[in-house]
Amino acid sequence: MQWKNLGERTVYENPWVTVNMADVELPDGRHLDHTVIRLRPVAVAAVVNAADEVLLLWRHRFITDAWGWELPSGGIGAGEDPAEAAARECEEETGWRPGAMRHLLTVDPQPGISTSRHLVYWAQGAERVGDPDDDFESSRREWVPLASVPDLVGRGEVRSANAVAALLMLHRLRLG
């Protein structure tokens, strides 16, 4: 059963988000208005060191009023290579320059309402280049053992969908 988008009208727009109302035809011929949130893609960086630790940010999200571990991430600029965007975000947010970035996975956290596509890249190792340019993004930056990831996720200390998916994938790939 496939829904058909017969057209959209914009109800709000700024440089980061466009909110549209779509005229959707259901398989039985009925129509409904459906909200569509259009966002630019996000690049996510997961960096693992030789001790099987991953570089994480401890931050508060005011929207959900929750603290948690996250991976460095941010919007991909027009024409920007996603792997380069992930490396740029990592350096800006942590002060660590990652090695060669490799695609790990792509997730669509809310495909029922949003075009928010998260492209996750990972690197083996990073070089400390100084304090983060965007130090306001997190309270602290730490190398956290990959072995602790399942417990962190289970306790709700990793709440971001892209971080949960990426960290559990890296845990499986690196530690079995």
GIHUQUI-V962559 format. One record per residue. N is the residue number from 1. RES is the residue in one small letter. SS is DSSP state (alpha for helix, beta for strand, coil for the rest). PHI is phi in whole degrees, -180 to 180 (NA if undefined). Layout:
N/RES/SS/PHI
N/RES/SS/PHI
This chain:
1/m/coil/NA
2/q/coil/-120
3/w/coil/-83
4/k/beta/-114
5/n/beta/-89
6/l/beta/-90
7/g/beta/149
8/e/beta/-134
9/r/beta/-126
10/t/beta/-79
11/v/beta/-109
12/y/beta/-162
13/e/beta/-154
14/n/coil/-145
15/p/coil/-62
16/w/coil/-107
17/v/beta/-147
18/t/beta/-126
19/v/beta/-109
20/n/beta/-119
21/m/beta/-110
22/a/beta/-102
23/d/beta/-88
24/v/beta/-108
25/e/beta/-101
26/l/coil/-81
27/p/coil/-57
28/d/coil/-88
29/g/coil/95
30/r/coil/-68
31/h/beta/-117
32/l/beta/-149
33/d/beta/-86
34/h/beta/-132
35/t/beta/-71
36/v/beta/-127
37/i/beta/-102
38/r/beta/-103
39/l/beta/-127
40/r/coil/-74
41/p/coil/-65
42/v/beta/-115
43/a/beta/-102
44/v/beta/-125
45/a/beta/-117
46/a/beta/-120
47/v/beta/-116
48/v/beta/-117
49/n/coil/-97
50/a/coil/-65
51/a/coil/-89
52/d/coil/56
53/e/beta/-112
54/v/beta/-115
55/l/beta/-82
56/l/beta/-125
57/l/beta/-108
58/w/beta/-100
59/r/beta/-145
60/h/beta/-102
61/r/beta/-110
62/f/coil/-66
63/i/coil/-64
64/t/coil/-99
65/d/coil/50
66/a/beta/-136
67/w/beta/-96
68/g/beta/-175
69/w/beta/-83
70/e/beta/-138
71/l/coil/-94
72/p/beta/-59
73/s/beta/-160
74/g/beta/179
75/g/beta/-66
76/i/coil/-91
77/g/coil/-70
78/a/coil/-57
79/g/coil/78
80/e/coil/-80
81/d/coil/-68
82/p/alpha/-59
83/a/alpha/-66
84/e/alpha/-68
85/a/alpha/-65
86/a/alpha/-62
87/a/alpha/-64
88/r/alpha/-62
89/e/alpha/-62
90/c/alpha/-60
91/e/alpha/-65
92/e/alpha/-63
93/e/alpha/-91
94/t/alpha/-122
95/g/coil/83
96/w/beta/-113
97/r/beta/-96
98/p/beta/-74
99/g/coil/-73
100/a/coil/-57
101/m/coil/-91
102/r/beta/-123
103/h/beta/-64
104/l/beta/-104
105/l/beta/-168
106/t/beta/-127
107/v/beta/-129
108/d/beta/-115
109/p/coil/-61
110/q/coil/-139
111/p/coil/-68
112/g/coil/-80
113/i/coil/-142
114/s/beta/-135
115/t/coil/-92
116/s/coil/-66
117/r/beta/-104
118/h/beta/-112
119/l/beta/-101
120/v/beta/-101
121/y/beta/-121
122/w/beta/-134
123/a/beta/-135
124/q/beta/-94
125/g/coil/90
126/a/beta/-156
127/e/beta/-110
128/r/beta/-71
129/v/coil/-116
130/g/coil/139
131/d/coil/-71
132/p/coil/-67
133/d/coil/-63
134/d/coil/-103
135/d/alpha/-68
136/f/alpha/-74
137/e/alpha/-73
138/s/coil/-150
139/s/coil/-80
140/r/beta/-158
141/r/beta/-128
142/e/beta/-141
143/w/beta/-88
144/v/beta/-113
145/p/beta/-59
146/l/alpha/-58
147/a/alpha/-60
148/s/alpha/-87
149/v/alpha/-56
150/p/alpha/-58
151/d/alpha/-68
152/l/alpha/-61
153/v/alpha/-64
154/g/alpha/-61
155/r/coil/-85
156/g/coil/79
157/e/coil/-86
158/v/coil/-122
159/r/coil/-112
160/s/coil/-70
161/a/alpha/-59
162/n/alpha/-66
163/a/alpha/-70
164/v/alpha/-58
165/a/alpha/-62
166/a/alpha/-66
167/l/alpha/-67
168/l/alpha/-67
169/m/alpha/-66
170/l/alpha/-64
171/h/alpha/-58
172/r/alpha/-64
173/l/alpha/-67
174/r/alpha/-87
175/l/alpha/-112
176/g/coil/86
